[in-house]
Amino acid sequence: MQISAITYLAISLLTLSVGASLADEKSNFTVGLAVVGGSSIYSNVASKAAVMPFINYKSEKIEISVQNGLSYKLFDDGKFAIRASIAPRFSPYKSSSSLDLSGMKREMFYDSNLNISYIVSRGLTAKLGISGEVSNEFNGNAADLSFSQFIPISGQPFIITAGAKWFDANRANYYYGVNPSEVRDAGMSGGRDLYAPGSATLPYVSLSTFFTLAENTSLFANIGMNFLPTNIVDSPIIGQSSSTSTLVGLNYKF
């Protein structure tokens, strides 16, 4: 996920996974499909949509999904919880998606994660995620702090989330930078300058909801918006200062 910015698809699919858990904590195995679309932050890359499979298994301690990898519950007292995980992260773009990205290769990688959640008050949850890249692709770190508020409106559940991701210089360069070997002369078609953005903080907001269609079948929806700081927008491969993503998913719980 190729959606124009794979990072944001991952965020959306994570929201779907959370929604599935909220819908039925007793369900161990969930399968489904999600239609995902979004605008791209990368220069001259068109918005796209794709259909993605969704598979999730959850037991008391372990949770496994295609999008979010393998996680293990270290502690949970009903209010405060800690999980550790290994998760795949797909490449943020394909070099064939735009002339501006031609010759720039980014590979899939894996993160180790420590995820902490705390129920602040009824319906309000704070989450902190700390990640480190473990597949030796770029050796970068990240943190993600968010607050989610559950709000029922006329009996319909909605989840509003606001947060920010922090990328260290290595991770930000992987997503948004231009390495020395990727520089192209200005006289060439699609000239590209060397660029190292340094560390970056990326705020985001999203709105999610879910509908129960039958005893074991649910429909999920999510819309999100992501905002880029100036040091990312100034990169020669970035064409937008923000992006939107939408997701509609249908799942079946066994």
Kinemage of the C-alpha trace (Angstrom):
@kinemage 1
@onewidth
@group {chain A} dominant
@subgroup {mainchain}
@vectorlist {calphas} color= white
{ca met a 1} P 0.000 0.000 0.000
{ca gln a 2} L -0.006 1.142 -4.095
{ca ile a 3} L -2.040 4.011 -2.583
{ca ser a 4} L -0.226 7.275 -3.227
{ca ala a 5} L 1.157 7.371 0.321
{ca ile a 6} L 1.472 3.926 1.891
{ca thr a 7} L 2.068 5.383 5.338
{ca tyr a 8} L -1.441 6.784 5.486
{ca leu a 9} L -2.998 3.551 4.329
{ca ala a 10} L -1.276 1.824 7.218
{ca ile a 11} L -2.779 4.366 9.614
{ca ser a 12} L -6.238 3.752 8.141
{ca leu a 13} L -5.949 -0.017 8.354
{ca leu a 14} L -4.830 0.315 11.956
{ca thr a 15} L -8.013 2.280 12.626
{ca leu a 16} L -10.002 -0.544 11.049
{ca ser a 17} L -8.304 -3.040 13.336
{ca val a 18} L -9.159 -0.964 16.400
{ca gly a 19} L -12.731 -0.668 15.191
{ca ala a 20} L -13.006 -4.423 14.828
{ca ser a 21} L -11.839 -4.916 18.402
{ca leu a 22} L -14.333 -2.374 19.700
{ca ala a 23} L -17.126 -4.050 17.798
{ca asp a 24} L -16.673 -7.476 19.375
{ca glu a 25} L -13.995 -8.263 21.962
{ca lys a 26} L -15.036 -11.952 22.000
{ca ser a 27} L -14.215 -12.509 18.344
{ca asn a 28} L -10.911 -14.343 17.781
{ca phe a 29} L -10.752 -14.318 13.990
{ca thr a 30} L -11.876 -11.612 11.577
{ca val a 31} L -11.631 -11.446 7.789
{ca gly a 32} L -12.767 -8.762 5.387
{ca leu a 33} L -12.068 -6.324 2.601
{ca ala a 34} L -11.295 -2.627 2.717
{ca val a 35} L -11.571 -0.093 -0.098
{ca val a 36} L -8.919 2.538 0.536
{ca gly a 37} L -8.328 5.796 -1.301
{ca gly a 38} L -6.184 8.828 -0.722
{ca ser a 39} L -4.374 11.829 -2.101
{ca ser a 40} L -0.609 11.667 -2.484
{ca ile a 41} L 1.922 13.994 -0.896
{ca tyr a 42} L 4.520 13.079 -3.533
{ca ser a 43} L 5.113 15.331 -6.524
{ca asn a 44} L 3.053 14.482 -9.626
{ca val a 45} L 1.666 11.256 -8.148
{ca ala a 46} L -2.057 10.903 -8.779
{ca ser a 47} L -4.584 9.912 -6.143
{ca lys a 48} L -5.468 6.232 -6.235
{ca ala a 49} L -7.779 3.669 -4.687
{ca ala a 50} L -7.303 -0.023 -3.990
{ca val a 51} L -9.074 -3.000 -2.455
{ca met a 52} L -7.113 -4.576 0.391
{ca pro a 53} L -7.767 -7.810 2.326
{ca phe a 54} L -8.118 -7.607 6.095
{ca ile a 55} L -7.221 -10.594 8.300
{ca asn a 56} L -6.961 -10.431 12.085
{ca tyr a 57} L -6.556 -13.003 14.867
{ca lys a 58} L -6.817 -12.011 18.510
{ca ser a 59} L -6.448 -14.032 21.694
{ca glu a 60} L -6.064 -12.909 25.291
{ca lys a 61} L -2.359 -12.109 24.824
{ca ile a 62} L -1.561 -12.278 21.096
{ca glu a 63} L -2.879 -10.361 18.093
{ca ile a 64} L -1.863 -11.071 14.477
{ca ser a 65} L -2.849 -9.205 11.321
{ca val a 66} L -1.499 -8.766 7.788
{ca gln a 67} L -1.169 -5.003 8.198
{ca asn a 68} L -0.001 -4.736 11.812
{ca gly a 69} L 2.118 -7.854 12.261
{ca leu a 70} L 2.454 -9.742 15.538
{ca ser a 71} L 1.811 -8.128 18.922
{ca tyr a 72} L 1.905 -9.437 22.490
{ca lys a 73} L 0.116 -7.987 25.513
{ca leu a 74} L 2.654 -7.380 28.275
{ca phe a 75} L 0.266 -5.798 30.770
{ca asp a 76} L -3.397 -4.817 30.998
{ca asp a 77} L -5.316 -3.864 34.134
{ca gly a 78} L -8.360 -2.622 32.229
{ca lys a 79} L -7.204 0.992 32.250
{ca phe a 80} L -3.492 0.883 31.464
{ca ala a 81} L -2.070 -1.483 28.846
{ca ile a 82} L 1.299 -2.199 27.232
{ca arg a 83} L 1.877 -4.218 24.061
{ca ala a 84} L 5.057 -5.118 22.151
{ca ser a 85} L 4.991 -5.911 18.445
{ca ile a 86} L 6.865 -6.539 15.222
{ca ala a 87} L 5.080 -4.960 12.252
{ca pro a 88} L 5.711 -4.653 8.497
{ca arg a 89} L 5.948 -1.207 6.927
{ca phe a 90} L 5.411 -1.090 3.192
{ca ser a 91} L 7.422 1.160 0.874
{ca pro a 92} L 6.062 4.736 0.790
{ca tyr a 93} L 6.154 5.012 -3.008
{ca lys a 94} L 7.175 3.335 -6.241
{ca ser a 95} L 9.811 4.960 -8.424
{ca ser a 96} L 7.560 4.292 -11.424
{ca ser a 97} L 4.719 6.382 -9.968
{ca ser a 98} L 6.197 9.696 -11.134
{ca leu a 99} L 9.133 11.092 -13.104
{ca asp a 100} L 10.025 13.028 -9.954
{ca leu a 101} L 10.575 9.698 -8.154
{ca ser a 102} L 12.356 7.901 -10.978
{ca gly a 103} L 15.461 6.082 -9.773
{ca met a 104} L 14.477 6.379 -6.095
{ca lys a 105} L 14.067 2.942 -4.538
{ca arg a 106} L 12.451 2.341 -1.173
{ca glu a 107} L 12.012 -1.165 0.253
{ca met a 108} L 9.543 -2.690 2.696
{ca phe a 109} L 10.916 -2.819 6.257
{ca tyr a 110} L 9.989 -3.989 9.773
{ca asp a 111} L 9.532 -2.049 13.000
{ca ser a 112} L 9.724 -3.187 16.590
{ca asn a 113} L 7.077 -1.323 18.590
{ca leu a 114} L 6.166 -0.619 22.177
{ca asn a 115} L 2.545 0.574 22.428
{ca ile a 116} L 1.130 2.086 25.603
{ca ser a 117} L -2.521 3.031 26.111
{ca tyr a 118} L -4.265 4.685 29.039
{ca ile a 119} L -7.983 5.313 29.552
{ca val a 120} L -8.014 8.919 30.756
{ca ser a 121} L -11.772 9.071 31.330
{ca arg a 122} L -14.916 7.476 29.961
{ca gly a 123} L -14.484 7.266 26.178
{ca leu a 124} L -11.123 9.117 26.132
{ca thr a 125} L -7.950 7.101 25.512
{ca ala a 126} L -4.342 8.288 25.248
{ca lys a 127} L -1.880 6.216 23.238
{ca leu a 128} L 1.889 6.345 22.851
{ca gly a 129} L 3.793 4.229 20.350
{ca ile a 130} L 7.596 4.016 20.135
{ca ser a 131} L 9.129 2.342 17.066
{ca gly a 132} L 12.583 1.327 15.909
{ca glu a 133} L 13.443 -0.058 12.462
{ca val a 134} L 14.962 -3.545 12.804
{ca ser a 135} L 15.505 -4.695 9.204
{ca asn a 136} L 18.595 -2.496 8.651
{ca glu a 137} L 16.924 -0.527 5.852
{ca phe a 138} L 17.620 2.933 7.333
{ca asn a 139} L 17.948 2.405 11.128
{ca gly a 140} L 15.479 5.105 12.108
{ca asn a 141} L 13.122 5.645 15.030
{ca ala a 142} L 9.638 7.078 15.466
{ca ala a 143} L 7.093 7.990 18.135
{ca asp a 144} L 3.320 8.425 17.862
{ca leu a 145} L 1.202 10.205 20.495
{ca ser a 146} L -2.578 10.376 20.064
{ca phe a 147} L -5.861 10.910 21.906
{ca ser a 148} L -9.083 9.168 20.839
{ca gln a 149} L -12.561 10.148 22.015
{ca phe a 150} L -15.506 7.758 21.649
{ca ile a 151} L -18.734 9.707 21.036
{ca pro a 152} L -22.174 8.142 20.513
{ca ile a 153} L -24.460 10.324 18.386
{ca ser a 154} L -28.096 9.196 18.162
{ca gly a 155} L -26.939 5.702 19.025
{ca gln a 156} L -24.221 5.686 16.336
{ca pro a 157} L -20.615 5.316 17.629
{ca phe a 158} L -17.922 7.694 16.369
{ca ile a 159} L -14.227 7.799 17.262
{ca ile a 160} L -12.370 11.108 16.874
{ca thr a 161} L -8.576 10.826 16.960
{ca ala a 162} L -5.956 13.579 16.997
{ca gly a 163} L -2.242 13.003 17.261
{ca ala a 164} L 1.232 13.501 15.887
{ca lys a 165} L 4.022 11.274 14.652
{ca trp a 166} L 7.672 12.122 15.226
{ca phe a 167} L 10.321 10.781 12.825
{ca asp a 168} L 14.033 10.997 13.538
{ca ala a 169} L 16.344 12.246 10.768
{ca asn a 170} L 16.986 8.754 9.349
{ca arg a 171} L 13.316 7.850 9.072
{ca ala a 172} L 12.298 11.249 7.699
{ca asn a 173} L 15.045 10.981 5.073
{ca tyr a 174} L 13.780 7.530 4.042
{ca tyr a 175} L 10.286 8.876 3.409
{ca tyr a 176} L 10.978 12.422 2.213
{ca gly a 177} L 14.690 12.922 1.510
{ca val a 178} L 16.903 12.692 -1.582
{ca asn a 179} L 20.179 10.777 -1.163
{ca pro a 180} L 23.427 11.689 -2.981
{ca ser a 181} L 22.994 8.758 -5.390
{ca glu a 182} L 19.486 10.015 -6.267
{ca val a 183} L 20.466 13.555 -7.278
{ca arg a 184} L 19.818 14.515 -10.921
{ca asp a 185} L 21.175 17.565 -12.746
{ca ala a 186} L 18.771 20.456 -13.249
{ca gly a 187} L 19.356 20.213 -17.003
{ca met a 188} L 17.921 16.703 -17.023
{ca ser a 189} L 14.216 15.987 -17.279
{ca gly a 190} L 12.973 15.768 -13.711
{ca gly a 191} L 16.071 17.340 -12.121
{ca arg a 192} L 16.360 16.596 -8.399
{ca asp a 193} L 18.514 18.238 -5.685
{ca leu a 194} L 20.079 16.632 -2.651
{ca tyr a 195} L 17.771 17.030 0.356
{ca ala a 196} L 17.923 15.885 3.994
{ca pro a 197} L 14.890 17.113 5.961
{ca gly a 198} L 16.158 16.280 9.443
{ca ser a 199} L 13.709 15.110 12.113
{ca ala a 200} L 10.024 15.931 11.644
{ca thr a 201} L 6.698 16.045 13.494
{ca leu a 202} L 3.574 15.203 11.472
{ca pro a 203} L 0.147 15.967 13.027
{ca tyr a 204} L -2.953 14.029 11.941
{ca val a 205} L -6.689 13.765 12.668
{ca ser a 206} L -9.253 11.093 11.816
{ca leu a 207} L -12.903 10.178 12.265
{ca ser a 208} L -14.082 6.552 12.399
{ca thr a 209} L -17.385 4.764 12.795
{ca phe a 210} L -18.801 1.271 12.418
{ca phe a 211} L -22.176 -0.305 11.704
{ca thr a 212} L -23.437 -3.753 12.671
{ca leu a 213} L -25.117 -5.251 9.594
{ca ala a 214} L -25.744 -8.734 10.998
{ca glu a 215} L -24.716 -10.823 13.998
{ca asn a 216} L -21.196 -11.440 12.654
{ca thr a 217} L -20.881 -8.773 9.944
{ca ser a 218} L -19.858 -5.134 10.349
{ca leu a 219} L -19.173 -2.165 8.088
{ca phe a 220} L -16.421 0.320 8.990
{ca ala a 221} L -15.581 3.770 7.709
{ca asn a 222} L -12.689 6.138 8.344
{ca ile a 223} L -11.579 9.494 7.013
{ca gly a 224} L -8.250 11.025 7.974
{ca met a 225} L -6.087 14.043 7.242
{ca asn a 226} L -2.320 14.336 7.647
{ca phe a 227} L -0.261 17.529 7.796
{ca leu a 228} L 3.389 18.003 6.809
{ca pro a 229} L 5.823 20.473 8.429
{ca thr a 230} L 7.801 22.982 6.368
{ca asn a 231} L 11.016 20.949 6.329
{ca ile a 232} L 9.114 18.075 4.648
{ca val a 233} L 7.140 20.271 2.233
{ca asp a 234} L 10.421 21.818 1.032
{ca ser a 235} L 11.678 18.454 -0.248
{ca pro a 236} L 11.946 18.294 -4.074
{ca ile a 237} L 9.890 15.084 -4.140
{ca ile a 238} L 6.963 16.490 -2.103
{ca gly a 239} L 4.101 18.217 -3.887
{ca gln a 240} L 1.522 18.779 -1.132
{ca ser a 241} L 1.464 20.078 2.435
{ca ser a 242} L -1.300 17.704 3.518
{ca ser a 243} L -3.115 14.572 2.405
{ca thr a 244} L -6.454 12.897 3.003
{ca ser a 245} L -7.333 9.229 3.188
{ca thr a 246} L -10.649 7.391 3.263
{ca leu a 247} L -11.505 3.798 4.054
{ca val a 248} L -14.644 1.690 3.898
{ca gly a 249} L -14.344 -1.898 5.124
{ca leu a 250} L -16.597 -4.900 5.509
{ca asn a 251} L -15.616 -7.714 7.846
{ca tyr a 252} L -16.923 -11.020 9.161
{ca lys a 253} L -16.129 -12.299 12.655
{ca phe a 254} L -15.883 -16.027 13.367
